[in-house]
Amino acid sequence: MTTAKKQPVRVFLEQTDHSRFLVQAGMNQLTPSALGERLFQYGLAQLERGDRSVLEGEPSPARPEPGR
């Protein structure tokens, strides 16, 4: 059995979200990478179905604009 090469994705999380992410990975017996992949796939599937509710709210940029 062969698997396709996976491409890395870089995501920036607030410290509190990162801690929650690690706790959920451990509680569900997944590596952080496996949990991230599943959450990513779930979010993409929602968007492809036209469910844009996940995009509501203000995003927090990984790098704040200068002067902020």
PyMOL Python script that loads the backbone (N, CA, C, O; Angstrom):
from pymol import cmd

cmd.read_pdbstr("""\
ATOM      1  N   MET A   1       0.842  -1.166   0.000  1.00  0.00           N
ATOM      2  CA  MET A   1       0.000   0.000   0.000  1.00  0.00           C
ATOM      3  C   MET A   1       0.896   1.242   0.000  1.00  0.00           C
ATOM      4  O   MET A   1       1.855   1.322   0.767  1.00  0.00           O
ATOM      5  N   THR A   2       0.583   2.187  -0.848  1.00  0.00           N
ATOM      6  CA  THR A   2       1.339   3.433  -0.888  1.00  0.00           C
ATOM      7  C   THR A   2       0.423   4.588  -0.511  1.00  0.00           C
ATOM      8  O   THR A   2      -0.788   4.541  -0.724  1.00  0.00           O
ATOM      9  N   THR A   3       1.017   5.604   0.042  1.00  0.00           N
ATOM     10  CA  THR A   3       0.245   6.796   0.378  1.00  0.00           C
ATOM     11  C   THR A   3       0.851   7.983  -0.341  1.00  0.00           C
ATOM     12  O   THR A   3       2.056   8.032  -0.589  1.00  0.00           O
ATOM     13  N   ALA A   4       0.003   8.932  -0.668  1.00  0.00           N
ATOM     14  CA  ALA A   4       0.478  10.141  -1.325  1.00  0.00           C
ATOM     15  C   ALA A   4       1.291  10.964  -0.335  1.00  0.00           C
ATOM     16  O   ALA A   4       1.038  10.948   0.870  1.00  0.00           O
ATOM     17  N   LYS A   5       2.258  11.674  -0.864  1.00  0.00           N
ATOM     18  CA  LYS A   5       3.064  12.544  -0.002  1.00  0.00           C
ATOM     19  C   LYS A   5       2.186  13.680   0.500  1.00  0.00           C
ATOM     20  O   LYS A   5       1.465  14.313  -0.271  1.00  0.00           O
ATOM     21  N   LYS A   6       2.256  13.925   1.784  1.00  0.00           N
ATOM     22  CA  LYS A   6       1.456  14.986   2.384  1.00  0.00           C
ATOM     23  C   LYS A   6       2.259  16.276   2.407  1.00  0.00           C
ATOM     24  O   LYS A   6       3.476  16.264   2.594  1.00  0.00           O
ATOM     25  N   GLN A   7       1.566  17.377   2.215  1.00  0.00           N
ATOM     26  CA  GLN A   7       2.191  18.692   2.225  1.00  0.00           C
ATOM     27  C   GLN A   7       1.972  19.358   3.580  1.00  0.00           C
ATOM     28  O   GLN A   7       0.870  19.295   4.124  1.00  0.00           O
ATOM     29  N   PRO A   8       2.989  19.987   4.124  1.00  0.00           N
ATOM     30  CA  PRO A   8       2.825  20.650   5.420  1.00  0.00           C
ATOM     31  C   PRO A   8       2.004  21.933   5.291  1.00  0.00           C
ATOM     32  O   PRO A   8       2.029  22.606   4.261  1.00  0.00           O
ATOM     33  N   VAL A   9       1.288  22.247   6.348  1.00  0.00           N
ATOM     34  CA  VAL A   9       0.523  23.490   6.443  1.00  0.00           C
ATOM     35  C   VAL A   9       0.933  24.155   7.750  1.00  0.00           C
ATOM     36  O   VAL A   9       0.964  23.509   8.798  1.00  0.00           O
ATOM     37  N   ARG A  10       1.239  25.416   7.689  1.00  0.00           N
ATOM     38  CA  ARG A  10       1.660  26.138   8.892  1.00  0.00           C
ATOM     39  C   ARG A  10       0.469  26.925   9.429  1.00  0.00           C
ATOM     40  O   ARG A  10      -0.177  27.681   8.703  1.00  0.00           O
ATOM     41  N   VAL A  11       0.197  26.734  10.702  1.00  0.00           N
ATOM     42  CA  VAL A  11      -0.935  27.390  11.352  1.00  0.00           C
ATOM     43  C   VAL A  11      -0.436  28.058  12.622  1.00  0.00           C
ATOM     44  O   VAL A  11       0.348  27.477  13.371  1.00  0.00           O
ATOM     45  N   PHE A  12      -0.891  29.275  12.859  1.00  0.00           N
ATOM     46  CA  PHE A  12      -0.522  30.002  14.068  1.00  0.00           C
ATOM     47  C   PHE A  12      -1.723  30.036  15.000  1.00  0.00           C
ATOM     48  O   PHE A  12      -2.814  30.441  14.600  1.00  0.00           O
ATOM     49  N   LEU A  13      -1.521  29.609  16.241  1.00  0.00           N
ATOM     50  CA  LEU A  13      -2.590  29.580  17.235  1.00  0.00           C
ATOM     51  C   LEU A  13      -2.201  30.419  18.441  1.00  0.00           C
ATOM     52  O   LEU A  13      -1.027  30.529  18.794  1.00  0.00           O
ATOM     53  N   GLU A  14      -3.210  31.005  19.061  1.00  0.00           N
ATOM     54  CA  GLU A  14      -2.984  31.656  20.348  1.00  0.00           C
ATOM     55  C   GLU A  14      -2.566  30.569  21.335  1.00  0.00           C
ATOM     56  O   GLU A  14      -2.910  29.402  21.145  1.00  0.00           O
ATOM     57  N   GLN A  15      -1.833  30.933  22.381  1.00  0.00           N
ATOM     58  CA  GLN A  15      -1.347  29.955  23.352  1.00  0.00           C
ATOM     59  C   GLN A  15      -2.489  29.149  23.961  1.00  0.00           C
ATOM     60  O   GLN A  15      -2.370  27.933  24.114  1.00  0.00           O
ATOM     61  N   THR A  16      -3.596  29.807  24.312  1.00  0.00           N
ATOM     62  CA  THR A  16      -4.714  29.084  24.937  1.00  0.00           C
ATOM     63  C   THR A  16      -5.328  28.081  23.972  1.00  0.00           C
ATOM     64  O   THR A  16      -5.691  26.976  24.376  1.00  0.00           O
ATOM     65  N   ASP A  17      -5.450  28.458  22.689  1.00  0.00           N
ATOM     66  CA  ASP A  17      -5.991  27.525  21.692  1.00  0.00           C
ATOM     67  C   ASP A  17      -5.034  26.359  21.475  1.00  0.00           C
ATOM     68  O   ASP A  17      -5.467  25.219  21.308  1.00  0.00           O
ATOM     69  N   HIS A  18      -3.741  26.641  21.476  1.00  0.00           N
ATOM     70  CA  HIS A  18      -2.748  25.583  21.296  1.00  0.00           C
ATOM     71  C   HIS A  18      -2.827  24.577  22.443  1.00  0.00           C
ATOM     72  O   HIS A  18      -2.747  23.369  22.225  1.00  0.00           O
ATOM     73  N   SER A  19      -2.984  25.081  23.656  1.00  0.00           N
ATOM     74  CA  SER A  19      -3.112  24.189  24.814  1.00  0.00           C
ATOM     75  C   SER A  19      -4.357  23.327  24.693  1.00  0.00           C
ATOM     76  O   SER A  19      -4.305  22.123  24.940  1.00  0.00           O
ATOM     77  N   ARG A  20      -5.475  23.933  24.315  1.00  0.00           N
ATOM     78  CA  ARG A  20      -6.725  23.179  24.134  1.00  0.00           C
ATOM     79  C   ARG A  20      -6.558  22.112  23.057  1.00  0.00           C
ATOM     80  O   ARG A  20      -7.041  20.989  23.202  1.00  0.00           O
ATOM     81  N   PHE A  21      -5.870  22.473  21.980  1.00  0.00           N
ATOM     82  CA  PHE A  21      -5.614  21.557  20.870  1.00  0.00           C
ATOM     83  C   PHE A  21      -4.819  20.341  21.352  1.00  0.00           C
ATOM     84  O   PHE A  21      -5.166  19.204  21.031  1.00  0.00           O
ATOM     85  N   LEU A  22      -3.755  20.580  22.123  1.00  0.00           N
ATOM     86  CA  LEU A  22      -2.934  19.479  22.629  1.00  0.00           C
ATOM     87  C   LEU A  22      -3.712  18.598  23.599  1.00  0.00           C
ATOM     88  O   LEU A  22      -3.561  17.376  23.585  1.00  0.00           O
ATOM     89  N   VAL A  23      -4.537  19.204  24.436  1.00  0.00           N
ATOM     90  CA  VAL A  23      -5.359  18.427  25.369  1.00  0.00           C
ATOM     91  C   VAL A  23      -6.312  17.526  24.591  1.00  0.00           C
ATOM     92  O   VAL A  23      -6.442  16.345  24.911  1.00  0.00           O
ATOM     93  N   GLN A  24      -6.982  18.069  23.570  1.00  0.00           N
ATOM     94  CA  GLN A  24      -7.926  17.269  22.789  1.00  0.00           C
ATOM     95  C   GLN A  24      -7.218  16.155  22.022  1.00  0.00           C
ATOM     96  O   GLN A  24      -7.751  15.051  21.905  1.00  0.00           O
ATOM     97  N   ALA A  25      -6.039  16.429  21.507  1.00  0.00           N
ATOM     98  CA  ALA A  25      -5.277  15.377  20.817  1.00  0.00           C
ATOM     99  C   ALA A  25      -5.007  14.233  21.784  1.00  0.00           C
ATOM    100  O   ALA A  25      -5.217  13.069  21.444  1.00  0.00           O
ATOM    101  N   GLY A  26      -4.543  14.555  22.982  1.00  0.00           N
ATOM    102  CA  GLY A  26      -4.249  13.522  23.975  1.00  0.00           C
ATOM    103  C   GLY A  26      -5.485  12.777  24.434  1.00  0.00           C
ATOM    104  O   GLY A  26      -5.470  11.551  24.549  1.00  0.00           O
ATOM    105  N   MET A  27      -6.563  13.516  24.701  1.00  0.00           N
ATOM    106  CA  MET A  27      -7.795  12.879  25.183  1.00  0.00           C
ATOM    107  C   MET A  27      -8.387  11.933  24.147  1.00  0.00           C
ATOM    108  O   MET A  27      -9.043  10.953  24.499  1.00  0.00           O
ATOM    109  N   ASN A  28      -8.155  12.223  22.871  1.00  0.00           N
ATOM    110  CA  ASN A  28      -8.703  11.395  21.803  1.00  0.00           C
ATOM    111  C   ASN A  28      -7.673  10.441  21.219  1.00  0.00           C
ATOM    112  O   ASN A  28      -7.889   9.849  20.161  1.00  0.00           O
ATOM    113  N   GLN A  29      -6.558  10.298  21.911  1.00  0.00           N
ATOM    114  CA  GLN A  29      -5.490   9.369  21.533  1.00  0.00           C
ATOM    115  C   GLN A  29      -5.027   9.564  20.088  1.00  0.00           C
ATOM    116  O   GLN A  29      -4.870   8.607  19.331  1.00  0.00           O
ATOM    117  N   LEU A  30      -4.814  10.837  19.730  1.00  0.00           N
ATOM    118  CA  LEU A  30      -4.309  11.193  18.413  1.00  0.00           C
ATOM    119  C   LEU A  30      -3.040  12.006  18.580  1.00  0.00           C
ATOM    120  O   LEU A  30      -2.839  12.658  19.605  1.00  0.00           O
ATOM    121  N   THR A  31      -2.193  11.966  17.580  1.00  0.00           N
ATOM    122  CA  THR A  31      -1.069  12.894  17.582  1.00  0.00           C
ATOM    123  C   THR A  31      -1.622  14.270  17.213  1.00  0.00           C
ATOM    124  O   THR A  31      -2.669  14.357  16.572  1.00  0.00           O
ATOM    125  N   PRO A  32      -0.944  15.336  17.603  1.00  0.00           N
ATOM    126  CA  PRO A  32      -1.407  16.658  17.186  1.00  0.00           C
ATOM    127  C   PRO A  32      -1.529  16.768  15.663  1.00  0.00           C
ATOM    128  O   PRO A  32      -2.440  17.425  15.159  1.00  0.00           O
ATOM    129  N   SER A  33      -0.626  16.136  14.943  1.00  0.00           N
ATOM    130  CA  SER A  33      -0.681  16.164  13.486  1.00  0.00           C
ATOM    131  C   SER A  33      -1.952  15.493  12.965  1.00  0.00           C
ATOM    132  O   SER A  33      -2.616  16.024  12.075  1.00  0.00           O
ATOM    133  N   ALA A  34      -2.289  14.333  13.515  1.00  0.00           N
ATOM    134  CA  ALA A  34      -3.490  13.612  13.076  1.00  0.00           C
ATOM    135  C   ALA A  34      -4.752  14.398  13.412  1.00  0.00           C
ATOM    136  O   ALA A  34      -5.677  14.455  12.602  1.00  0.00           O
ATOM    137  N   LEU A  35      -4.801  15.006  14.597  1.00  0.00           N
ATOM    138  CA  LEU A  35      -5.965  15.813  14.963  1.00  0.00           C
ATOM    139  C   LEU A  35      -6.090  17.014  14.037  1.00  0.00           C
ATOM    140  O   LEU A  35      -7.184  17.328  13.566  1.00  0.00           O
ATOM    141  N   GLY A  36      -4.976  17.685  13.775  1.00  0.00           N
ATOM    142  CA  GLY A  36      -5.001  18.837  12.878  1.00  0.00           C
ATOM    143  C   GLY A  36      -5.487  18.465  11.488  1.00  0.00           C
ATOM    144  O   GLY A  36      -6.264  19.197  10.877  1.00  0.00           O
ATOM    145  N   GLU A  37      -5.026  17.325  10.993  1.00  0.00           N
ATOM    146  CA  GLU A  37      -5.444  16.876   9.661  1.00  0.00           C
ATOM    147  C   GLU A  37      -6.944  16.614   9.623  1.00  0.00           C
ATOM    148  O   GLU A  37      -7.615  16.997   8.664  1.00  0.00           O
ATOM    149  N   ARG A  38      -7.472  15.971  10.647  1.00  0.00           N
ATOM    150  CA  ARG A  38      -8.910  15.672  10.683  1.00  0.00           C
ATOM    151  C   ARG A  38      -9.748  16.936  10.813  1.00  0.00           C
ATOM    152  O   ARG A  38     -10.784  17.066  10.161  1.00  0.00           O
ATOM    153  N   LEU A  39      -9.303  17.868  11.651  1.00  0.00           N
ATOM    154  CA  LEU A  39     -10.032  19.129  11.789  1.00  0.00           C
ATOM    155  C   LEU A  39     -10.003  19.920  10.486  1.00  0.00           C
ATOM    156  O   LEU A  39     -11.002  20.523  10.094  1.00  0.00           O
ATOM    157  N   PHE A  40      -8.865  19.914   9.827  1.00  0.00           N
ATOM    158  CA  PHE A  40      -8.710  20.602   8.552  1.00  0.00           C
ATOM    159  C   PHE A  40      -9.653  20.007   7.504  1.00  0.00           C
ATOM    160  O   PHE A  40     -10.336  20.742   6.791  1.00  0.00           O
ATOM    161  N   GLN A  41      -9.689  18.670   7.414  1.00  0.00           N
ATOM    162  CA  GLN A  41     -10.568  18.001   6.456  1.00  0.00           C
ATOM    163  C   GLN A  41     -12.035  18.291   6.754  1.00  0.00           C
ATOM    164  O   GLN A  41     -12.825  18.507   5.836  1.00  0.00           O
ATOM    165  N   TYR A  42     -12.399  18.296   8.032  1.00  0.00           N
ATOM    166  CA  TYR A  42     -13.776  18.584   8.433  1.00  0.00           C
ATOM    167  C   TYR A  42     -14.164  20.006   8.030  1.00  0.00           C
ATOM    168  O   TYR A  42     -15.245  20.230   7.485  1.00  0.00           O
ATOM    169  N   GLY A  43     -13.278  20.962   8.301  1.00  0.00           N
ATOM    170  CA  GLY A  43     -13.554  22.355   7.943  1.00  0.00           C
ATOM    171  C   GLY A  43     -13.686  22.542   6.442  1.00  0.00           C
ATOM    172  O   GLY A  43     -14.574  23.261   5.985  1.00  0.00           O
ATOM    173  N   LEU A  44     -12.818  21.907   5.671  1.00  0.00           N
ATOM    174  CA  LEU A  44     -12.913  21.995   4.211  1.00  0.00           C
ATOM    175  C   LEU A  44     -14.219  21.397   3.704  1.00  0.00           C
ATOM    176  O   LEU A  44     -14.856  21.956   2.810  1.00  0.00           O
ATOM    177  N   ALA A  45     -14.619  20.259   4.272  1.00  0.00           N
ATOM    178  CA  ALA A  45     -15.872  19.620   3.855  1.00  0.00           C
ATOM    179  C   ALA A  45     -17.058  20.545   4.132  1.00  0.00           C
ATOM    180  O   ALA A  45     -17.979  20.632   3.320  1.00  0.00           O
ATOM    181  N   GLN A  46     -17.040  21.236   5.276  1.00  0.00           N
ATOM    182  CA  GLN A  46     -18.119  22.179   5.587  1.00  0.00           C
ATOM    183  C   GLN A  46     -18.172  23.292   4.547  1.00  0.00           C
ATOM    184  O   GLN A  46     -19.247  23.622   4.046  1.00  0.00           O
ATOM    185  N   LEU A  47     -17.027  23.867   4.223  1.00  0.00           N
ATOM    186  CA  LEU A  47     -16.987  24.943   3.234  1.00  0.00           C
ATOM    187  C   LEU A  47     -17.465  24.459   1.869  1.00  0.00           C
ATOM    188  O   LEU A  47     -18.186  25.173   1.172  1.00  0.00           O
ATOM    189  N   GLU A  48     -17.067  23.250   1.487  1.00  0.00           N
ATOM    190  CA  GLU A  48     -17.470  22.703   0.189  1.00  0.00           C
ATOM    191  C   GLU A  48     -18.970  22.440   0.124  1.00  0.00           C
ATOM    192  O   GLU A  48     -19.555  22.441  -0.959  1.00  0.00           O
ATOM    193  N   ARG A  49     -19.595  22.215   1.280  1.00  0.00           N
ATOM    194  CA  ARG A  49     -21.057  22.048   1.331  1.00  0.00           C
ATOM    195  C   ARG A  49     -21.773  23.395   1.356  1.00  0.00           C
ATOM    196  O   ARG A  49     -23.002  23.448   1.328  1.00  0.00           O
ATOM    197  N   GLY A  50     -21.013  24.470   1.408  1.00  0.00           N
ATOM    198  CA  GLY A  50     -21.603  25.801   1.438  1.00  0.00           C
ATOM    199  C   GLY A  50     -21.834  26.337   2.835  1.00  0.00           C
ATOM    200  O   GLY A  50     -22.411  27.413   2.992  1.00  0.00           O
ATOM    201  N   ASP A  51     -21.399  25.617   3.851  1.00  0.00           N
ATOM    202  CA  ASP A  51     -21.560  26.059   5.236  1.00  0.00           C
ATOM    203  C   ASP A  51     -20.415  27.007   5.575  1.00  0.00           C
ATOM    204  O   ASP A  51     -19.291  26.575   5.828  1.00  0.00           O
ATOM    205  N   ARG A  52     -20.711  28.289   5.577  1.00  0.00           N
ATOM    206  CA  ARG A  52     -19.690  29.288   5.833  1.00  0.00           C
ATOM    207  C   ARG A  52     -19.694  29.776   7.278  1.00  0.00           C
ATOM    208  O   ARG A  52     -19.011  30.747   7.603  1.00  0.00           O
ATOM    209  N   SER A  53     -20.449  29.119   8.143  1.00  0.00           N
ATOM    210  CA  SER A  53     -20.547  29.555   9.537  1.00  0.00           C
ATOM    211  C   SER A  53     -19.190  29.539  10.237  1.00  0.00           C
ATOM    212  O   SER A  53     -18.951  30.319  11.159  1.00  0.00           O
ATOM    213  N   VAL A  54     -18.318  28.659   9.802  1.00  0.00           N
ATOM    214  CA  VAL A  54     -16.987  28.571  10.409  1.00  0.00           C
ATOM    215  C   VAL A  54     -16.162  29.838  10.144  1.00  0.00           C
ATOM    216  O   VAL A  54     -15.188  30.103  10.848  1.00  0.00           O
ATOM    217  N   LEU A  55     -16.552  30.609   9.138  1.00  0.00           N
ATOM    218  CA  LEU A  55     -15.803  31.808   8.777  1.00  0.00           C
ATOM    219  C   LEU A  55     -16.327  33.065   9.468  1.00  0.00           C
ATOM    220  O   LEU A  55     -15.756  34.142   9.298  1.00  0.00           O
ATOM    221  N   GLU A  56     -17.399  32.944  10.241  1.00  0.00           N
ATOM    222  CA  GLU A  56     -17.971  34.102  10.920  1.00  0.00           C
ATOM    223  C   GLU A  56     -17.043  34.578  12.023  1.00  0.00           C
ATOM    224  O   GLU A  56     -16.289  33.789  12.594  1.00  0.00           O
ATOM    225  N   GLY A  57     -17.099  35.842  12.315  1.00  0.00           N
ATOM    226  CA  GLY A  57     -16.253  36.405  13.366  1.00  0.00           C
ATOM    227  C   GLY A  57     -15.011  37.037  12.787  1.00  0.00           C
ATOM    228  O   GLY A  57     -14.737  36.934  11.591  1.00  0.00           O
ATOM    229  N   GLU A  58     -14.273  37.685  13.643  1.00  0.00           N
ATOM    230  CA  GLU A  58     -13.049  38.368  13.231  1.00  0.00           C
ATOM    231  C   GLU A  58     -11.849  37.441  13.365  1.00  0.00           C
ATOM    232  O   GLU A  58     -11.612  36.892  14.441  1.00  0.00           O
ATOM    233  N   PRO A  59     -11.093  37.259  12.295  1.00  0.00           N
ATOM    234  CA  PRO A  59      -9.876  36.446  12.410  1.00  0.00           C
ATOM    235  C   PRO A  59      -8.800  37.214  13.160  1.00  0.00           C
ATOM    236  O   PRO A  59      -8.761  38.444  13.128  1.00  0.00           O
ATOM    237  N   SER A  60      -7.943  36.491  13.823  1.00  0.00           N
ATOM    238  CA  SER A  60      -6.798  37.144  14.465  1.00  0.00           C
ATOM    239  C   SER A  60      -5.576  36.845  13.606  1.00  0.00           C
ATOM    240  O   SER A  60      -5.183  35.686  13.478  1.00  0.00           O
ATOM    241  N   PRO A  61      -4.975  37.864  13.021  1.00  0.00           N
ATOM    242  CA  PRO A  61      -3.843  37.626  12.116  1.00  0.00           C
ATOM    243  C   PRO A  61      -2.645  37.039  12.851  1.00  0.00           C
ATOM    244  O   PRO A  61      -2.394  37.350  14.015  1.00  0.00           O
ATOM    245  N   ALA A  62      -1.917  36.190  12.150  1.00  0.00           N
ATOM    246  CA  ALA A  62      -0.718  35.589  12.735  1.00  0.00           C
ATOM    247  C   ALA A  62       0.334  36.656  13.001  1.00  0.00           C
ATOM    248  O   ALA A  62       1.066  36.595  13.989  1.00  0.00           O
ATOM    249  N   ARG A  63       0.396  37.613  12.125  1.00  0.00           N
ATOM    250  CA  ARG A  63       1.344  38.721  12.282  1.00  0.00           C
ATOM    251  C   ARG A  63       0.551  40.022  12.220  1.00  0.00           C
ATOM    252  O   ARG A  63       0.115  40.426  11.142  1.00  0.00           O
ATOM    253  N   PRO A  64       0.360  40.677  13.347  1.00  0.00           N
ATOM    254  CA  PRO A  64      -0.390  41.938  13.340  1.00  0.00           C
ATOM    255  C   PRO A  64       0.251  42.960  12.407  1.00  0.00           C
ATOM    256  O   PRO A  64       1.469  42.989  12.232  1.00  0.00           O
ATOM    257  N   GLU A  65      -0.589  43.789  11.818  1.00  0.00           N
ATOM    258  CA  GLU A  65      -0.086  44.832  10.936  1.00  0.00           C
ATOM    259  C   GLU A  65       0.743  45.827  11.739  1.00  0.00           C
ATOM    260  O   GLU A  65       0.444  46.078  12.906  1.00  0.00           O
ATOM    261  N   PRO A  66       1.777  46.393  11.130  1.00  0.00           N
ATOM    262  CA  PRO A  66       2.596  47.380  11.851  1.00  0.00           C
ATOM    263  C   PRO A  66       1.729  48.537  12.344  1.00  0.00           C
ATOM    264  O   PRO A  66       0.811  48.976  11.652  1.00  0.00           O
ATOM    265  N   GLY A  67       2.027  49.016  13.527  1.00  0.00           N
ATOM    266  CA  GLY A  67       1.285  50.136  14.084  1.00  0.00           C
ATOM    267  C   GLY A  67       0.081  49.734  14.898  1.00  0.00           C
ATOM    268  O   GLY A  67      -0.617  50.602  15.421  1.00  0.00           O
ATOM    269  N   ARG A  68      -0.186  48.451  15.026  1.00  0.00           N
ATOM    270  CA  ARG A  68      -1.344  47.991  15.804  1.00  0.00           C
ATOM    271  C   ARG A  68      -0.922  47.529  17.158  1.00  0.00           C
ATOM    272  O   ARG A  68      -1.760  47.107  17.955  1.00  0.00           O
TER     273      ARG A  68
END
""", "prot")
cmd.dss("prot")
cmd.show_as("cartoon", "prot")
cmd.util.cbc("prot")
cmd.orient("prot")
